[in-house]
Amino acid sequence: MRTKSVIPRDNIGMSNNSEASGPPTTIEDVLRLLINTTPSFIHTALPDGALDFLDQSWLEFVGLSLTDLLGWRWTSAMHPDDVEEFVGKWRASVASGEPFVAESRVRRADGAYRWFLHRKVPLRDENGKIIKWYGSSIEIEERKQAEEGVRKENIVLREQIVETSMFEEIVGTSSALQAILLKVEKVAPTDSTVLITGETGTGKELIARAIHKRSTRSNRAFVSVNCAAVPTSLIASELFGHEKGAFTGAAHRREGRFELSDGGTIFLDEVGELPPEVQEALLRVLQEREFERVGGNRPLRANVRVIAATNRDLETAIEGNKFRSDLYYRLNVFPVEMPPLRERRDDIPLLVEYFTQRFSKRIGKRISRISNETMSVLLSYDWPGNVREMQNVVERAVILSNKDTLDIDRRWLARRQSRSVETIQKPPRTLVHQTPAAREKDTIEAALGESKGRVSGPFGAASRLGIPSSTLESKIKALKIDKRRFKQQ
């Protein structure tokens, strides 16, 4: 950028008084009127970078006097988070003599911060020495808000691309599934809170996305949070954000998922895993539509629709003081209970065909038919992991297939089937009096033993249990299971 010559400010004087009534009669009056009525805010600085003049519009905007802002005191009107970087850039321009361009937030007289684009160019004498800096500032608040909206949408879009839902479409024609879709059509146009319940792997997030897609918020963000996959110490920050210095490692202010989903929908999967203090904060969001960042003291508004899901029995959790009853009633405005796959067996052939075509196309194979024996095996299996388990089984079969017919190895399901039937029909005497946590720990350890300590992948413990690997990792940590010891077996 070239430096430009301008009329020296010294000829105008340092006064910031409003122009006198009547038309201007002197050069000084003309220049002062020009400066104070231009759409840009005007300021000047000495060669060392210290401000020595701001026009009347600047003073009225910040609600301070010229004396309060001269020298380097102008930083008092700038957002604290912007001062260090801005001053560093300004000092660098002063040292190099290069024109200066930067953005920052400036505090308005009413206390609100607005974004500005600042530019400064040097005026040099005949020897090239800088004798003055002349600058203008233009408010760009609307542009920054638009950029922020796009940024938030892009963050959510990137996460949705990386963490895709377990399947793209709702597949099935069974009466049980059609009843669910009818509920979706009824509740989607409203802003009511929805609680989706059901066993793991039944497609709760898929239904949540369907509700969002058919709502008036469909052109805004859909933000999904797995409450069990986030460490307990960080879940509040994940949902509500945190201020700089709120805790060790909080080097910068961070927006939470509720801010990222402003105007859209937030899906809280496995909401039953939330710790008590976060349950209280979520209740406040549902009741008052506001929250505070961790380490903050300023309430923020949240125009967000909440859809929650869980595979836990929340009423039992309430009886055990594990879940707040008032939060449950706030979430359970419109309940949707997902049927397990064994209750919609009519959909199994459609799902098998759908997943076969999906995975075949993905890995470049051509599988055109499914053997009758394979379909019979799949129809007779109870699918404790539901649609997610079926997805994993079909994907494994496609990978291993060497011909155009899909075949399933019975052994993949036989061990799981016999174990689930034995557990249901003849529960071991040693488990009858165990606590739910102890039973869950035994189940996870058994799966880890069979998978040799492997958690993820087609043959991992998560696949055997029919739950996401991130969820299993969280449970392993919570139950203090040492998964390494199973790798030695």
Salt bridges, closest charged atoms under 4 A:
ASP10 OD2 - LYS132 NZ 4.00
GLU28 OE2 - ARG32 NH2 2.66
ASP29 OD1 - ARG32 NH1 3.57
ASP52 OD2 - LYS132 NZ 2.45
ASP82 OD1 - ARG105 NH2 2.81
GLU85 OE2 - LYS89 NZ 3.47
GLU103 OE2 - ARG143 NH2 2.38
GLU103 OE1 - LYS144 NZ 3.01
ASP110 OD2 - ARG108 NH2 2.96
GLU139 OE2 - ARG114 NH2 2.87
GLU147 OE2 - ARG143 NE 3.08
GLU147 OE1 - LYS144 NZ 3.73
GLU148 OE2 - ARG151 NH2 2.57
GLU153 OE2 - ARG220 NE 3.42
GLU159 OE1 - ARG257 NH1 2.62
GLU168 OE1 - ARG358 NE 3.58
GLU185 OE2 - ARG214 NE 3.10
ASP191 OD1 - ARG217 NE 2.98
GLU199 OE2 - ARG342 NH2 2.37
GLU205 OE2 - ARG209 NH2 2.82
GLU238 OE1 - ARG254 NH2 3.35
GLU238 OE2 - ARG257 NH2 2.95
GLU243 OE2 - ARG293 NH1 2.94
GLU255 OE1 - ARG151 NH2 2.78
GLU259 OE1 - ARG293 NH2 2.87
GLU273 OE2 - ARG312 NH1 3.92
GLU288 OE1 - ARG284 NE 3.84
GLU290 OE2 - ARG284 NH2 2.88
GLU290 OE1 - ARG301 NH1 3.42
GLU292 OE2 - ARG284 NH1 3.75
ASP326 OD2 - ARG324 NH2 2.80
ASP347 OD2 - ARG344 NE 2.81
GLU373 OE2 - ARG410 NE 3.61
ASP382 OD1 - ARG345 NH2 2.59
GLU389 OE2 - ARG416 NH1 3.27
ASP407 OD2 - LYS403 NZ 3.00
ASP409 OD2 - ARG411 NH2 2.77
GLU440 OE2 - LYS475 NZ 3.05
GLU445 OE2 - ARG485 NH2 2.99
GLU450 OE2 - ARG419 NH1 2.77
GLU450 OE1 - ARG464 NH1 3.38
GLU473 OE1 - LYS483 NZ 2.88
ASP482 OD1 - ARG484 NE 3.18
